[in-house]
Structure formats: C-alpha cells, structure tokens
Amino acid sequence: VQLQASGGGSVQAGGSLRLSCAASGSIYGFNGMGWSRQPPGMDRELIAYVSDEVTTYADSVKGRFTISRDNAENTVFLQMNSLKREDTAIYYCFAEETQRYWGQGTQVTVSS
C-alpha cells in the first residue's frame, strides 16, 4: 500500500490550502482514511477522519477544516480554511485496511 500526499505549502494567516492524498495497492479496500499533523517539537495528533460510518475532527480544526473522500479513486482531501499560525505542521495522511498505512507527509506553513 502506498499513499502520496500533495498540496502543502506556505500561506498567510486567514488563507486556505487543500491537501490531497491518493492511496493505492489495497487488496481488501480501505476502511477509514484521515489526516494527522505534527507541529514543530510536538507530538503527532489526529485531526480529521472519515469512514462510511463517521466523520470526526479534532477540536482545534473543527469548523475550519473539511475532510472528504473519493472512494472510487481512493483519495482523501483536506480543505483547510481560516488557517492560523498554529496550524503550521507536517501533515500526514493515512488509510486503514488490515492496518493503518501512512503517507510521507507534506509541510504546511502559516505565517502572520
């Protein structure tokens, strides 16, 4: 299984970015997909998750970020609006099959 994330970059506070993550190589099909992030010097945190049963967000991004999924393409998206400096982090996508698989990470930098 491989995941390829894209869409990171630098943006000013208040701006928007859209991350994409394409997953491939599944034998059984992916269940949940989502995004985590790791700010500088901090632990990785789960921020958004989507499956057939549920969509959840961390409180820190709720109302600003939207996760969506294209099941036909095994792609998960993260629309990030009203970005803040504290959203600066490496963003990792993941997909769940028999285990959780991770993408390589994409840097998001928000400046004031």
For each residue, the residues with C-beta under 8 A, 3 or more apart:
1: 23 24 25 26 95 97 101
2: 23 24 25 101
3: 21 22 23 24 93 94 95 101 102 103 104
4: 21 22 24 103 104
5: 8 19 20 21 91 92 93 103 104 105 106
6: 19 20 21 106
7: 17 18 19 20 106
8: 5 17 19 91 106 107 108
9: 17 107 108 109
10: 109 110 111
11: 15 16 17 83 108 109 110 111
12: 15 110 111 112
13: 83 84 85 110 111 112
14: 82 83
15: 11 12 83 110
16: 11 79 80 81 82 83
17: 7 8 9 11 80 83 108
18: 7 77 78 79 80
19: 5 6 7 8 35 77 78 80 91 93 106 108
20: 5 6 7 75 76 77
21: 3 4 5 6 33 35 75 76 77 78 93 95 103
22: 3 4 73 74 75
23: 1 2 3 26 30 33 74 75 76 93 95 101
24: 1 2 3 4 74
25: 1 2
26: 1 23 29 30 74 95 97
27: 97
28: 97 98
29: 26 97
30: 23 26 33 74 95 96 97
31: 51 52 96 97
32: 49 50 51 95 96
33: 21 23 30 49 50 51 69 76 93 94 95 96
34: 46 47 48 49 50 67 76 93 94
35: 19 21 46 47 48 49 67 76 78 91 92 93 94
36: 44 45 46 47 91 92 94
37: 44 45 47 87 89 90 91 92 108
38: 42 43 44 45 89 90 92 105
39: 42 86 88 89
40: 88 89
41:
42: 38 39 45 89
43: 38
44: 36 37 38 92
45: 36 37 38 42 58 60
46: 34 35 36 49 58
47: 34 35 36 37 57 58 60 61 65
48: 34 35 55 56 57 58 61 65 67 78
49: 32 33 34 35 46 54 55 56 57 67
50: 32 33 34 54 55 67 68 69 76
51: 31 32 33 54 55 96
52: 31
53:
54: 49 50 51
55: 48 49 50 51 67
56: 48 49
57: 47 48 49 61 62 65 67
58: 45 46 47 48 61 62
59: 62
60: 45 47 86
61: 47 48 57 58 64 65 80 87
62: 57 58 59 65
63:
64: 61 80 81 82 83
65: 47 48 57 61 62 78 79 80 81
66: 78 79 81
67: 34 35 48 49 50 55 57 76 77 78 79
68: 50 76 77 79
69: 33 50 75 76 77
70: 73 74 75 76 77
71: 74
72:
73: 22 70
74: 22 23 24 26 30 70 71 95
75: 20 21 22 23 69 70
76: 20 21 23 33 34 35 50 67 68 69 70 93 95
77: 18 19 20 21 67 68 69 70
78: 18 19 21 35 48 65 66 67 91 93
79: 16 18 65 66 67 68
80: 16 17 18 19 61 64 65 83 87 108
81: 16 64 65 66
82: 14 16 64
83: 11 13 14 15 16 17 64 80 87 108 110
84: 13 87 110
85: 13 88 110 111 112
86: 39 60 110
87: 37 61 80 83 84 108 110
88: 39 40 85 108 109 110
89: 37 38 39 40 42 107 108
90: 37 38 105 106 107 108
91: 5 8 19 35 36 37 78 105 106 107 108
92: 5 35 36 37 38 44 102 103 104 105
93: 3 5 19 21 23 33 34 35 76 78 102 103
94: 3 33 34 35 36 100 101 102 103
95: 1 3 21 23 26 30 32 33 74 76 100 101
96: 30 31 32 33 51 99 100 101
97: 1 26 27 28 29 30 31 101
98: 28
99: 96
100: 94 95 96
101: 1 2 3 23 94 95 96 97
102: 3 92 93 94
103: 3 4 5 21 92 93 94 106
104: 3 4 5 92
105: 5 38 90 91 92
106: 5 6 7 8 19 90 91 103
107: 8 9 89 90 91
108: 8 9 11 17 19 37 80 83 87 88 89 90 91
109: 9 10 11 88
110: 10 11 12 13 15 83 84 85 86 87 88
111: 10 11 12 13 85
112: 12 13 85
